[in-house]
Amino acid sequence: MTRLLGAGGGALVLPCQRLASSQAFVKACRHSLGWGLNPEALIAADLASGTLIELARNTPLHVPLYWQFIRLAAPTLASLTAAIQQVTRA
């Protein structure tokens, strides 16, 4: 993002907020708390309506994704976790 925002290679230190859910993060962006990096599927309707806009149009930013879940759900999600691990190792 430093390159996209034109910080010229120097340290770019911006205020930071932490929100507990993806939906809360999108809601904060809708209410102009700041800018965010969101999955397109989560904000497609907002992009279509103009509620949210792309800051760097047609510039995909690929980031690593991590599979996270609460330990109490581990037995229930065991087969899904195994499938995700198998696909990501391929």
One Martini backbone bead per residue (centre of mass of N, CA, C, O) as a GRO file, in nm:
protein
   90
    1MET     BB    1   0.054   0.065  -0.016
    2THR     BB    2   0.283   0.263  -0.023
    3ARG     BB    3   0.303   0.276  -0.330
    4LEU     BB    4   0.003   0.366  -0.381
    5LEU     BB    5   0.033   0.630  -0.176
    6GLY     BB    6   0.322   0.772  -0.210
    7ALA     BB    7   0.570   0.750   0.024
    8GLY     BB    8   0.868   0.704  -0.104
    9GLY     BB    9   0.988   0.462   0.102
   10GLY     BB   10   0.900   0.548   0.358
   11ALA     BB   11   0.766   0.564   0.652
   12LEU     BB   12   0.430   0.441   0.718
   13VAL     BB   13   0.225   0.595   0.964
   14LEU     BB   14  -0.083   0.478   1.085
   15PRO     BB   15  -0.363   0.458   1.209
   16CYS     BB   16  -0.513   0.206   1.437
   17GLN     BB   17  -0.766  -0.045   1.418
   18ARG     BB   18  -0.962  -0.295   1.596
   19LEU     BB   19  -1.168  -0.557   1.461
   20ALA     BB   20  -1.353  -0.860   1.519
   21SER     BB   21  -1.491  -0.826   1.225
   22SER     BB   22  -1.563  -0.806   0.899
   23GLN     BB   23  -1.831  -0.653   0.926
   24ALA     BB   24  -1.722  -0.425   1.108
   25PHE     BB   25  -1.512  -0.323   0.909
   26VAL     BB   26  -1.708  -0.242   0.684
   27LYS     BB   27  -1.883  -0.055   0.854
   28ALA     BB   28  -1.657   0.146   0.915
   29CYS     BB   29  -1.612   0.226   0.620
   30ARG     BB   30  -1.903   0.329   0.567
   31HIS     BB   31  -1.842   0.548   0.821
   32SER     BB   32  -1.548   0.677   0.773
   33LEU     BB   33  -1.300   0.566   0.946
   34GLY     BB   34  -1.170   0.445   0.672
   35TRP     BB   35  -0.964   0.229   0.523
   36GLY     BB   36  -0.976  -0.090   0.331
   37LEU     BB   37  -0.920  -0.447   0.315
   38ASN     BB   38  -1.143  -0.631   0.108
   39PRO     BB   39  -1.339  -0.863   0.007
   40GLU     BB   40  -1.528  -0.855  -0.267
   41ALA     BB   41  -1.769  -1.035  -0.172
   42LEU     BB   42  -1.832  -0.842   0.081
   43ILE     BB   43  -1.849  -0.551  -0.119
   44ALA     BB   44  -2.010  -0.555  -0.388
   45ALA     BB   45  -2.262  -0.382  -0.322
   46ASP     BB   46  -2.099  -0.126  -0.238
   47LEU     BB   47  -1.963  -0.085  -0.511
   48ALA     BB   48  -2.220  -0.071  -0.689
   49SER     BB   49  -2.349   0.180  -0.512
   50GLY     BB   50  -2.093   0.366  -0.388
   51THR     BB   51  -2.029   0.339  -0.084
   52LEU     BB   52  -1.778   0.210  -0.206
   53ILE     BB   53  -1.431   0.243  -0.308
   54GLU     BB   54  -1.163   0.231  -0.512
   55LEU     BB   55  -0.836   0.340  -0.475
   56ALA     BB   56  -0.700   0.103  -0.671
   57ARG     BB   57  -0.778   0.052  -0.964
   58ASN     BB   58  -0.694  -0.247  -1.099
   59THR     BB   59  -0.525  -0.341  -0.812
   60PRO     BB   60  -0.428  -0.612  -0.701
   61LEU     BB   61  -0.395  -0.754  -0.360
   62HIS     BB   62  -0.193  -1.001  -0.253
   63VAL     BB   63  -0.266  -1.215   0.028
   64PRO     BB   64  -0.237  -1.400   0.285
   65LEU     BB   65  -0.414  -1.678   0.412
   66TYR     BB   66  -0.597  -1.783   0.711
   67TRP     BB   67  -0.690  -2.052   0.911
   68GLN     BB   68  -0.956  -1.988   1.144
   69PHE     BB   69  -1.049  -2.114   1.477
   70ILE     BB   70  -1.218  -2.237   1.727
   71ARG     BB   71  -1.147  -2.499   1.931
   72LEU     BB   72  -1.444  -2.594   1.985
   73ALA     BB   73  -1.476  -2.647   1.654
   74ALA     BB   74  -1.272  -2.862   1.558
   75PRO     BB   75  -1.439  -3.125   1.526
   76THR     BB   76  -1.642  -3.005   1.317
   77LEU     BB   77  -1.386  -2.888   1.120
   78ALA     BB   78  -1.192  -3.121   1.036
   79SER     BB   79  -1.263  -3.181   0.734
   80LEU     BB   80  -1.228  -2.893   0.631
   81THR     BB   81  -0.937  -2.852   0.721
   82ALA     BB   82  -0.817  -3.083   0.553
   83ALA     BB   83  -0.906  -2.973   0.276
   84ILE     BB   84  -0.754  -2.707   0.290
   85GLN     BB   85  -0.472  -2.824   0.329
   86GLN     BB   86  -0.464  -2.988   0.067
   87VAL     BB   87  -0.504  -2.750  -0.135
   88THR     BB   88  -0.262  -2.562  -0.030
   89ARG     BB   89  -0.034  -2.785  -0.101
   90ALA     BB   90  -0.076  -2.799  -0.427
   0.00000   0.00000   0.00000
